[in-house]
Amino acid sequence: MNPINNPHDKFFKETFSRLEVAKSFIEEVFPSDLRERLNIAGLKRVTDSFMDEELEEYLADVVYQTDFAGQKTLVTLLFEHKSYIQKYPHLQLLQYILNIWKEERKQKKKLSVVIPIIIHHGEGTWKYKSMKSYFKGLHPSLEKFIPDFDYLLFTLDKIEDSQIANFQNLLLSMTTMLLKHSHDKEDEFLKLSSFWAEKLNRLDAEKQLEFIKTVFYYIETTLNLTQKDLTPIFTEVSTNVNNIAMTIADRIREEESQLTFERTTFNYVKALIDKGLDASFIADAFKLPIQKVEEYVSRIKSSSN
């Protein structure tokens, strides 16, 4: 699924792109040997898009850099979010690492040490395997030719709700809890009504209005809860938060309506094109801009190739 159309990816990127969220995540859950040596105060966001020689884009979720234990060693933190279990995660991570190094060489920089970080919240159990394990029955004399590296794995299902609720950073606490419970059924999700209400009211008090909008957009698009379903939460939140939720719900309904109209129009245009009618006639008949019809025609031709 394209990240733009995947609400999990979109929500993760919007929140973990915030410097304070990334810093808090490192402080809360990173292994102590890394947490104590990474210069968290010096953490900075870098581009998450790298181009290979064929100009094919590889888009990582979120990328940060900092130095390590006061040394001249630059560390790149590559945050990857997964809402499903990936069978061969090293392959995608290796592509990202290689492209980071290519970009650093291109800019005549010293190569950084890349730490891939996978944050998984999907159904099922993610079982960590080494890259060498992909090659079953390999003769020992061949093992040295297999590239091997580790990644940090954080499975949100293994982090207790109580620990998440006590995260120092409010945005991180809300984000992590939402991702962890995004696959819950309605009654399970609403068991945490007091948590949602308390955090939303704190967001309102801190004037984090954009994040409140992001939260409700994510809830609406992933859990498909209605306003009636969310009543237990709304009875405890401020009028401001309630109004934001209503506005987001209206916006999503409008987007869905527009998407339905777009699909219907496209199908009508395709049927008429298949009948041999030209773009100008169709544009006039449907009162559409000729550029829009030509766009549809282009899509039809592309899909048939």
ZILIN-V729887 format. One record per pair of residues at least 6 apart in sequence whose ideal C-beta (glycine too) atoms are under 7 Angstrom apart, sorted by sequence separation. I is the first residue (numbers start at 1). J is the second residue. D is the distance in whole Angstrom. If there is no record, write none. Layout:
i: <I,I>
j: <J,J>
d: <D,D>
This chain:
i: <3,4,15,16,51,52,67,120,167,219,283,3,67,68,104,283,27,49,50,67,104,165,181,203,204,234,26,65,66,164,167,203,49,65,101,272,280,283,48,65,132,135,181,279,282,26,48,164,200,27,48,63,64,80,164,269,26,48,63,100,132,279,48,63,131,279,47,131,132,161,164,23,46,62,97,131,46,60,61,78,130,131,177,279,45,46,61,23,44,60,61,156,22,43,44,265,44,227,43,93,156,157,19,42,76,156,269,273,42,128,174,19,173,39,126,269,273,17,38,39,216,220,89,126,170,212,216,220,38,165,266,270,37,213,217,221,37,170,212,216,220,118,120,170,117,189,204,116,117,118,119,120,121,209,213,60,74,76,78,80,82,120,197,201,204,38,58,75,78,80,85,115,119,178,196,200,201,204,58,74,75,76,77,78,79,80,81,82,83,84,76,78,83,85,186,193,197,73,75,77,79,82,171,178,182,193,197,201,58,85,90,174,182,200,22,190,186,17,16,88,52,65,13,12,13,50,50,50,94,93,121,121,123,121,89,16,12,9,8,8,29,28,24,24,28,24,25,21,24,20,21,20,21,18,21,15,15,12,8,14,11,11,7,7,8,7>
j: <9,10,21,22,57,58,73,126,173,225,289,10,74,75,111,290,35,57,58,75,112,173,189,211,212,242,35,74,75,173,176,212,59,75,111,282,290,293,59,76,143,146,192,290,293,38,60,176,212,40,61,76,77,93,177,282,40,62,77,114,146,293,63,78,146,294,63,147,148,177,180,40,63,79,114,148,64,78,79,96,148,149,195,297,64,65,80,43,64,80,81,176,43,64,65,286,66,249,66,116,179,180,43,66,100,180,293,297,67,153,199,45,199,66,153,296,300,45,66,67,244,248,118,155,199,241,245,249,68,195,296,300,68,244,248,252,69,202,244,248,252,151,153,203,151,223,238,151,152,153,154,155,156,244,248,96,110,112,114,116,118,156,233,237,240,75,95,112,115,117,122,152,156,215,233,237,238,241,96,112,113,114,115,116,117,118,119,120,121,122,115,117,122,124,225,232,236,113,115,117,119,122,211,218,222,233,237,241,99,126,131,215,223,241,64,232,229,62,62,134,99,112,61,61,62,99,100,103,147,151,179,180,183,182,151,79,81,81,81,83,154,167,167,168,172,169,172,169,172,169,171,171,172,171,175,171,175,179,182,214,214,218,218,221,222,222>
d: <4,7,5,6,6,7,7,5,4,6,7,7,6,5,6,5,7,6,5,7,6,6,6,6,7,5,6,6,6,6,7,5,5,7,5,5,6,4,6,5,6,6,7,6,5,6,5,5,6,7,7,6,5,7,5,6,6,6,7,6,5,5,5,6,6,6,7,7,5,7,7,5,5,4,5,5,7,6,5,6,6,7,7,6,6,5,5,6,7,7,5,6,6,5,6,7,7,6,5,4,6,6,7,5,6,4,6,6,6,5,5,6,7,5,6,5,6,7,6,5,6,6,6,5,6,6,5,6,6,6,6,5,6,6,5,7,4,6,5,4,5,6,7,7,7,6,5,4,5,5,5,5,4,7,6,5,7,4,6,6,6,7,5,6,5,6,6,6,7,7,6,7,7,7,5,5,6,5,6,4,5,5,5,5,5,5,5,5,6,5,7,6,5,5,6,4,4,6,6,6,7,6,6,6,5,5,5,7,5,5,4,6,7,5,6,5,6,6,5,6,6,7,6,6,6,3,6,5,7,6,4,5,6,7,7,6,4,6,7,4,6,5,7,6,7,3,6,6,4,6,5,7,5,6,7,6,4,7,7,6,7,4,6,4,7,5>
